[in-house]
Amino acid sequence: MEKPNILGLTVEELAKYCRAKRLPAFRARQVYTWLHKRLAQNFDEMTDVSKEIRQLLAEDFSLDLPVVEKIQKSGDGSQKYLFRYSDGARIESVLMKTIDGRKTVCLSTQVGCALGCVFCATAKMGLKRDLSAAEIIGQAYAVARRDPDLTNLVYMGMGEPFLNYDNVLKSIAILTSDRGPNFGQRRITVSTCGIPEGIIKFAGEDTQVRLAVSLNTADDNLRRELMPIDRRFPLPDLRQAVRYYINKTGRRVTLEYIMIEGINDSAEALNELIDFCHGLNVGINLIPLNA
């Protein structure tokens, strides 16, 4: 039987484990600190934890971290990581640096993606599997070991976060835990291609995490060509869900718009976008297509 990855345990779950093993309560906090603040890569690094407890942890848990297979560097300082997991699955994460000092890591949530957006390279893979909370967290930690003091996290990599909802939410809970990394919730953004029930469910979470929606066109017919998900969830349904989220949370939503020359960058497309946004508290992120 495969051992659970200890990185995916909340501090409460780790405390429950310690109680079951009749270990002092402070041991859970101690181990959690090693995992999520000191970014230990194996149990033997936990030098102030007894050898017996380290052996016990190793018997009951794995500490599987993604292996960095390749790093591609861009002229603007961005870095794309190719990670490999223990089962051979490969995903990518990106570290983006800006002139104002921000360091943002773009996290993947699935191996591949099932949604088939025509402008997305990941879509060509199809969906292989979901990533666990531990595997999502591991991406951020692998980058942080090489480039510390990360400022922002965006769930905008490979996969659709709302189709791996529970693991995404659990990873956020761990990353924002005050006993762990204590990442500011408002410095985290979850991006969806536009799944209304996911947006509505996310609106009910007790979190300040930001929401972004990949829109790319306000023309339903064109969106069905670019993003097949629109056939199931057309723009009126998506707009209604976005409005619900804004009204429920009082927060602004970011609409991501990949600009494809000659396809969705005309004056007519702009007017359609303006009409879609009318009455909504949204910001628009215009992104030139990266061929």
C-alpha positions in Angstrom: 0.0 0.0 0.0 1.3 3.4 -1.0 2.2 5.6 2.0 0.6 9.1 2.2 2.8 12.1 1.5 3.2 13.9 4.8 3.4 17.3 2.9 -0.4 16.9 2.3 -1.3 16.8 6.0 -2.7 19.8 7.8 -1.3 20.6 11.2 -4.6 19.3 12.7 -4.2 16.0 10.8 -0.6 15.7 12.0 -1.7 16.5 15.6 -4.3 13.7 15.3 -1.6 11.3 14.1 0.7 12.2 17.1 -2.2 11.6 19.5 -2.8 8.2 18.0 0.9 7.4 18.4 1.0 8.8 22.0 3.5 11.5 21.0 3.5 14.9 22.8 1.4 17.5 21.1 4.4 19.8 20.4 5.8 17.1 18.1 3.2 17.8 15.5 4.0 21.5 15.5 7.7 20.7 15.4 7.5 18.4 12.4 5.1 20.8 10.6 7.6 23.6 11.0 10.3 21.4 9.5 8.1 20.6 6.5 6.5 23.9 5.8 8.9 26.6 7.1 12.3 25.0 6.9 11.4 23.0 3.8 13.0 19.8 4.9 13.6 17.4 2.0 13.8 14.2 4.1 13.1 13.1 7.7 16.7 13.0 8.7 17.0 16.7 8.3 14.7 17.1 11.3 17.7 17.3 13.7 15.8 18.2 16.9 13.3 15.4 16.4 14.4 12.1 18.0 15.7 9.3 15.7 12.9 7.0 16.9 10.2 9.5 15.9 11.9 10.1 12.5 11.9 6.4 11.9 8.3 6.2 12.8 7.4 9.0 10.4 9.4 7.3 7.6 7.5 4.0 8.2 4.1 5.7 8.0 4.6 8.5 5.5 6.6 9.3 2.4 8.1 12.7 1.7 8.0 12.7 -2.0 9.2 15.9 -3.6 9.1 16.7 -7.3 12.4 16.3 -9.1 13.6 19.2 -11.2 14.4 17.8 -14.6 14.9 21.1 -16.4 14.8 24.9 -15.9 14.3 27.2 -18.9 15.2 30.9 -18.3 13.7 33.8 -20.1 15.3 37.2 -20.8 12.8 38.9 -18.4 14.0 36.7 -15.5 11.1 34.2 -15.6 12.0 30.5 -15.1 10.0 27.5 -16.3 10.5 24.4 -14.2 9.9 20.9 -15.6 9.1 18.6 -12.6 8.9 14.8 -12.4 6.9 13.0 -9.8 7.7 9.5 -8.4 5.2 7.8 -10.8 7.0 9.4 -13.8 4.3 12.1 -14.3 5.7 15.4 -15.5 4.3 18.9 -15.1 5.5 22.5 -15.4 5.6 25.4 -13.0 6.7 29.0 -13.7 8.5 31.5 -11.6 7.8 35.1 -12.7 9.7 38.1 -11.5 8.6 41.7 -11.9 10.5 45.0 -11.6 8.7 45.9 -8.4 10.2 42.9 -6.7 7.4 40.4 -6.8 8.2 36.7 -7.2 5.1 34.8 -8.4 5.0 31.0 -8.8 2.4 29.6 -11.3 1.3 26.2 -10.0 -0.2 23.3 -11.9 -3.1 21.3 -10.4 -3.4 18.4 -12.8 -1.2 16.4 -15.1 -2.5 17.5 -18.4 -6.0 18.9 -18.9 -9.3 17.6 -20.3 -10.7 20.9 -21.5 -9.1 21.2 -24.9 -8.6 25.0 -25.2 -7.1 25.4 -28.7 -4.5 28.0 -27.7 -3.1 25.9 -24.8 -0.2 23.4 -25.2 -1.3 21.4 -22.2 -4.6 20.6 -23.9 -2.7 18.5 -26.4 -1.7 16.1 -23.6 -5.3 15.3 -22.5 -5.9 14.6 -18.8 -3.6 12.1 -17.1 -4.5 12.6 -13.4 -5.1 15.0 -10.6 -2.3 16.3 -8.5 -2.6 15.7 -4.7 -2.4 18.7 -2.3 1.2 17.5 -1.4 2.2 17.6 -5.1 0.8 21.1 -5.6 2.6 22.4 -2.5 5.8 20.6 -3.5 6.1 22.8 -6.6 6.1 26.0 -4.6 8.7 24.6 -2.2 11.0 23.3 -4.9 11.1 26.7 -6.4 11.5 28.4 -3.0 14.5 26.4 -2.2 16.3 27.9 -5.2 14.7 31.3 -5.1 13.4 32.2 -1.6 11.0 34.9 -0.5 8.2 34.2 -2.9 5.5 36.8 -2.8 2.6 35.5 -4.8 1.1 32.2 -5.9 -1.3 31.7 -8.9 -3.1 28.4 -9.6 -2.8 29.0 -13.4 -0.6 26.2 -14.6 -1.5 22.9 -16.2 -5.0 21.7 -15.5 -8.3 23.2 -14.3 -8.3 23.9 -10.5 -12.0 23.6 -10.0 -11.9 20.0 -11.5 -9.5 19.1 -8.6 -11.3 21.3 -6.1 -10.6 19.5 -2.8 -6.9 19.1 -3.4 -6.6 22.7 -4.4 -8.5 24.0 -1.4 -6.4 21.7 0.9 -3.2 23.0 -0.5 -4.3 26.6 0.0 -5.2 25.8 3.6 -1.7 24.4 4.3 0.1 27.2 2.4 -1.8 29.9 4.3 -1.5 28.2 7.7 0.0 30.4 10.4 2.0 27.4 11.6 3.3 26.8 8.1 4.3 29.1 5.3 1.6 31.7 6.4 1.2 32.9 2.9 -1.2 35.9 2.6 -4.5 34.8 1.2 -4.8 37.9 -0.9 -1.5 37.0 -2.5 -3.0 33.8 -3.9 -5.1 33.6 -7.1 -7.1 30.7 -8.4 -7.8 30.8 -12.1 -10.6 28.8 -13.8 -11.6 28.4 -17.4 -15.2 29.2 -16.3 -17.0 26.4 -14.4 -20.0 28.1 -12.8 -20.6 25.6 -10.0 -17.0 25.8 -9.1 -17.2 29.6 -9.0 -20.3 29.5 -6.9 -18.8 27.0 -4.5 -15.6 29.0 -4.2 -17.7 32.1 -3.3 -18.9 30.2 -0.1 -15.4 29.4 1.1 -14.1 31.3 4.2 -11.1 32.7 2.3 -9.7 35.9 0.9 -8.0 34.1 -2.0 -8.6 35.9 -5.3 -10.4 34.5 -8.3 -9.5 34.9 -12.0 -11.6 33.6 -15.0 -10.1 32.8 -18.4 -12.6 34.5 -20.7 -10.7 35.2 -24.0 -13.7 36.4 -25.9 -17.2 37.7 -25.1 -18.6 36.0 -28.3 -20.2 32.7 -27.4 -19.7 31.2 -30.9 -16.1 32.1 -31.0 -15.6 31.0 -27.4 -16.9 27.5 -28.3 -14.3 27.3 -30.9 -11.5 28.4 -28.7 -12.7 26.8 -25.4 -14.9 23.7 -25.8 -16.0 24.2 -22.1 -18.3 27.0 -23.4 -20.6 24.4 -25.1 -21.5 23.1 -21.6 -21.3 26.4 -19.8 -22.1 29.3 -22.2 -21.3 32.9 -21.4 -24.6 33.9 -19.8 -24.2 31.1 -17.2 -20.6 32.1 -16.6 -21.5 35.8 -16.2 -24.2 34.9 -13.8 -21.8 32.9 -11.7 -19.2 35.7 -11.7 -21.9 38.2 -10.6 -22.9 35.8 -7.8 -19.3 35.6 -6.7 -18.8 39.4 -6.7 -22.0 40.0 -4.8 -21.3 37.2 -2.3 -17.7 38.1 -1.5 -17.5 41.8 -2.3 -14.3 41.1 -4.2 -13.3 42.0 -7.7 -12.7 39.2 -10.3 -9.9 39.3 -12.8 -10.9 38.3 -16.4 -8.0 36.9 -18.3 -8.1 37.7 -22.1 -5.5 36.0 -24.3 -5.2 38.3 -27.4 -4.9 36.3 -30.6 -4.1 38.4 -33.6 -6.9 38.5 -36.1 -9.2 36.4 -33.9 -10.3 38.2 -30.8 -8.5 41.6 -31.0 -10.8 43.6 -33.2 -12.8 46.7 -32.2 -15.9 44.6 -32.4 -14.4 42.1 -29.9 -13.5 45.0 -27.6 -17.1 46.3 -27.6 -18.4 42.8 -26.9 -16.0 42.6 -23.9 -17.2 46.0 -22.7 -20.8 44.8 -22.9 -20.0 41.6 -21.0 -18.3 43.6 -18.2 -21.0 46.2 -17.8 -22.1 46.3 -14.2 -19.5 43.8 -13.0 -16.6 44.6 -10.6 -13.9 43.1 -12.7 -10.4 43.9 -13.9 -9.1 42.8 -17.3 -5.7 41.2 -17.8 -4.8 41.4 -21.5 -2.2 38.7 -22.4 -0.6 38.6 -25.8 -0.5 35.0 -27.2 2.8 33.3 -26.6 3.2 31.3 -29.8 
